[in-house]
Amino acid sequence: MRHYAILRLLLASFFMYFAWPLIPQASSQLESIFWGTWLVFFMLVVGANLANLLQLNDPPVMEQDYEQRYRTHNY
């Protein structure tokens, strides 16, 4: 399911493309907090999808094949 991770990265990049010019225009503290949390959420999305692409974490159980589940859970 690597293509889903790539699509999520492309979607996040698309949103960043439109948001980036508006970030320096934040004039109030509330706007700065909003953009700060938005950037943190963006970094979490990018990090999670890069970890998925680089296979740093195991895929969900429903996406694992039977032999891989049997090998990891067989004692």
C-alpha positions as CSV (number, residue, x, y, z in Angstrom):
1,M,0.0,0.0,0.0
2,R,2.9,2.3,-0.7
3,H,0.9,4.3,-3.3
4,Y,-1.5,5.5,-0.5
5,A,1.5,7.0,1.4
6,I,2.7,8.7,-1.8
7,L,-0.8,10.1,-2.4
8,R,-1.0,11.4,1.1
9,L,2.4,13.1,0.8
10,L,1.2,14.7,-2.5
11,L,-2.0,15.9,-0.9
12,A,-0.1,17.4,2.1
13,S,2.3,19.1,-0.3
14,F,-0.6,20.5,-2.3
15,F,-2.1,22.0,0.8
16,M,1.3,23.4,1.8
17,Y,1.7,25.0,-1.6
18,F,-1.4,27.0,-1.0
19,A,-0.8,27.8,2.7
20,W,2.8,28.8,2.5
21,P,2.2,32.4,1.1
22,L,-0.4,33.1,3.8
23,I,1.8,32.1,6.8
24,P,3.9,35.3,6.9
25,Q,0.8,37.4,6.7
26,A,-0.4,36.2,10.2
27,S,-1.0,39.4,12.2
28,S,-2.6,38.2,15.4
29,Q,-1.4,35.7,18.0
30,L,-4.4,33.5,17.3
31,E,-3.4,33.3,13.6
32,S,0.2,32.5,14.6
33,I,-1.0,29.7,16.9
34,F,-3.2,28.3,14.1
35,W,-0.4,28.3,11.5
36,G,2.0,26.8,14.1
37,T,-0.3,23.9,14.9
38,W,-1.0,23.5,11.2
39,L,2.8,23.2,10.5
40,V,3.2,20.7,13.3
41,F,0.3,18.6,11.9
42,F,1.9,18.8,8.4
43,M,5.2,17.6,9.8
44,L,3.5,14.7,11.6
45,V,1.7,13.7,8.4
46,V,5.0,13.9,6.3
47,G,7.0,12.0,9.0
48,A,4.4,9.2,9.3
49,N,4.1,8.7,5.6
50,L,7.9,8.8,5.1
51,A,8.3,6.1,7.8
52,N,5.7,4.1,6.0
53,L,7.5,4.5,2.6
54,L,10.9,3.6,4.2
55,Q,9.2,0.6,6.0
56,L,10.4,1.8,9.4
57,N,7.3,0.4,11.0
58,D,5.3,-2.8,10.5
59,P,2.2,-2.5,8.3
60,P,-1.2,-3.0,9.9
61,V,-2.3,-6.6,10.5
62,M,-4.8,-6.6,7.7
63,E,-2.1,-5.6,5.2
64,Q,0.4,-8.3,6.3
65,D,0.4,-11.5,4.4
66,Y,-0.3,-14.8,6.2
67,E,3.2,-16.1,6.3
68,Q,4.6,-12.9,7.8
69,R,2.0,-13.0,10.6
70,Y,2.6,-16.7,11.2
71,R,6.4,-16.1,11.5
72,T,6.1,-13.2,13.9
73,H,3.5,-14.7,16.2
74,N,4.7,-18.3,16.2
75,Y,6.7,-19.1,19.3
